[in-house]
């Protein structure tokens, strides 16, 4: 399995695993810093999920296609 066979949305879902070290950091260090880090990771994941999603169909003038 190589990186070309993985869809972008699956890669973003795997990015959720980044929350595990953030949780460990939050528990071992400052809770506030962990919360802010978790929010940052969530915002990045949401942005990637939206960016790799399907595009809405539109014509050349910006109107939605029927």
Backbone as CSV, one residue per row, in Angstrom:
resi,resn,N_x,N_y,N_z,CA_x,CA_y,CA_z,C_x,C_y,C_z
1,UNK,0.849,-1.172,0.000,0.000,0.000,0.000,0.896,1.236,0.000
2,UNK,0.790,2.036,-1.042,1.594,3.244,-1.093,0.705,4.475,-0.923
3,UNK,1.328,5.623,-0.846,0.569,6.851,-0.576,-0.347,7.231,-1.728
4,UNK,-0.084,6.747,-2.928,-0.943,7.076,-4.070,-2.269,6.331,-4.003
5,UNK,-2.323,5.223,-3.292,-3.552,4.441,-3.228,-4.480,4.887,-2.098
6,UNK,-4.039,5.830,-1.292,-4.852,6.308,-0.178,-5.567,7.586,-0.604
7,UNK,-6.877,7.628,-0.407,-7.620,8.826,-0.768,-7.296,9.946,0.217
8,UNK,-7.414,11.191,-0.238,-7.118,12.313,0.656,-7.990,12.324,1.908
9,UNK,-9.237,11.928,1.787,-10.121,11.930,2.949,-9.699,10.878,3.971
10,UNK,-9.193,9.756,3.515,-8.694,8.732,4.442,-7.449,9.258,5.145
11,UNK,-6.602,9.953,4.411,-5.404,10.530,5.014,-5.772,11.552,6.083
12,UNK,-6.805,12.331,5.833,-7.263,13.305,6.828,-7.806,12.575,8.046
13,UNK,-8.543,11.500,7.823,-9.083,10.738,8.950,-7.959,10.145,9.789
14,UNK,-6.893,9.709,9.143,-5.744,9.195,9.878,-5.089,10.323,10.672
15,UNK,-5.214,11.550,10.186,-4.687,12.698,10.899,-5.316,12.890,12.271
16,UNK,-6.474,12.290,12.471,-7.124,12.355,13.784,-6.225,11.702,14.840
17,UNK,-5.380,10.803,14.398,-4.444,10.168,15.327,-3.491,11.186,15.947
18,UNK,-3.368,12.356,15.344,-2.519,13.403,15.911,-3.083,13.921,17.225
19,UNK,-4.344,13.642,17.498,-4.937,14.087,18.756,-4.423,13.283,19.953
20,UNK,-3.902,12.083,19.723,-3.383,11.263,20.831,-2.179,11.918,21.506
21,UNK,-1.152,12.340,20.757,-0.041,13.004,21.443,-0.441,14.350,22.036
22,UNK,-1.422,15.006,21.413,-1.899,16.276,21.968,-2.568,16.031,23.320
23,UNK,-3.332,14.963,23.416,-3.974,14.632,24.691,-2.926,14.295,25.743
24,UNK,-1.903,13.549,25.363,-0.832,13.216,26.289,-0.118,14.487,26.755
25,UNK,0.137,15.394,25.820,0.767,16.673,26.155,-0.112,17.469,27.114
26,UNK,-1.416,17.470,26.860,-2.332,18.210,27.719,-2.415,17.642,29.118
27,UNK,-2.344,16.322,29.227,-2.413,15.686,30.541,-1.095,15.803,31.308
28,UNK,0.022,15.708,30.580,1.324,15.749,31.235,1.801,17.174,31.501
29,UNK,1.280,18.115,30.748,1.723,19.496,30.875,0.525,20.348,31.278
30,UNK,0.470,21.515,30.776,-0.623,22.429,31.079,-1.897,22.002,30.357
31,UNK,-2.992,21.937,31.091,-4.274,21.584,30.486,-4.725,22.613,29.469
32,UNK,-4.445,23.877,29.749,-4.834,24.939,28.810,-4.050,24.818,27.513
33,UNK,-2.756,24.564,27.607,-1.941,24.391,26.403,-2.407,23.173,25.609
34,UNK,-2.785,22.109,26.275,-3.308,20.929,25.595,-4.610,21.216,24.887
35,UNK,-5.482,21.999,25.530,-6.760,22.356,24.906,-6.543,23.214,23.670
36,UNK,-5.666,24.194,23.774,-5.384,25.057,22.623,-4.755,24.234,21.497
37,UNK,-3.870,23.327,21.820,-3.254,22.467,20.811,-4.292,21.570,20.148
38,UNK,-5.211,21.024,20.927,-6.260,20.170,20.369,-7.166,20.965,19.434
39,UNK,-7.478,22.191,19.796,-8.303,23.037,18.924,-7.560,23.328,17.626
40,UNK,-6.262,23.602,17.706,-5.472,23.846,16.499,-5.441,22.630,15.583
41,UNK,-5.231,21.455,16.152,-5.219,20.226,15.348,-6.591,20.007,14.710
42,UNK,-7.654,20.238,15.464,-9.008,20.069,14.917,-9.268,21.042,13.772
43,UNK,-8.841,22.284,13.914,-9.029,23.262,12.839,-8.265,22.866,11.578
44,UNK,-7.059,22.362,11.744,-6.277,21.910,10.597,-6.964,20.735,9.913
45,UNK,-7.438,19.775,10.707,-8.114,18.607,10.130,-9.396,18.996,9.413
46,UNK,-10.165,19.904,9.990,-11.404,20.356,9.346,-11.081,21.064,8.033
47,UNK,-10.045,21.905,8.055,-9.645,22.595,6.831,-9.211,21.627,5.747
48,UNK,-8.431,20.616,6.098,-8.007,19.617,5.127,-9.185,18.790,4.622
49,UNK,-10.113,18.479,5.514,-11.284,17.694,5.116,-12.126,18.474,4.104
50,UNK,-12.307,19.755,4.349,-13.080,20.589,3.419,-12.313,20.779,2.113
51,UNK,-11.015,20.998,2.200,-10.213,21.237,1.005,-10.122,20.019,0.100
52,UNK,-10.164,18.823,0.660,-10.049,17.621,-0.158,-11.399,17.038,-0.529
53,UNK,-12.466,17.719,-0.186,-13.806,17.249,-0.508,-14.143,17.474,-1.962
54,UNK,-15.253,16.911,-2.389,-15.663,17.100,-3.776,-16.063,18.552,-4.030
55,UNK,-15.750,19.019,-5.221,-16.103,20.392,-5.594,-17.537,20.433,-6.089
56,UNK,-18.225,21.520,-5.788,-19.574,21.700,-6.315,-19.481,22.022,-7.799
57,UNK,-20.373,21.444,-8.581,-20.381,21.699,-10.005,-20.889,23.100,-10.299
58,UNK,-20.216,23.780,-11.206,-20.671,25.086,-11.639,-20.256,25.301,-13.075
59,UNK,-20.959,26.211,-13.741,-20.563,26.518,-15.125,-19.438,27.553,-15.103
60,UNK,-19.072,28.056,-16.237,-17.945,28.972,-16.324,-18.245,30.344,-15.758
61,UNK,-19.521,30.621,-15.464,-19.895,31.941,-14.963,-20.170,31.915,-13.470
62,UNK,-19.870,30.828,-12.802,-20.039,30.758,-11.364,-21.422,30.337,-10.911
63,UNK,-22.320,30.028,-11.835,-23.662,29.580,-11.465,-23.659,28.069,-11.290
64,UNK,-24.420,27.614,-10.338,-24.505,26.176,-10.086,-25.138,25.490,-11.285
65,UNK,-24.585,24.340,-11.649,-25.164,23.599,-12.760,-26.392,22.829,-12.288
66,UNK,-27.297,22.600,-13.203,-28.564,21.936,-12.865,-28.458,20.455,-12.876
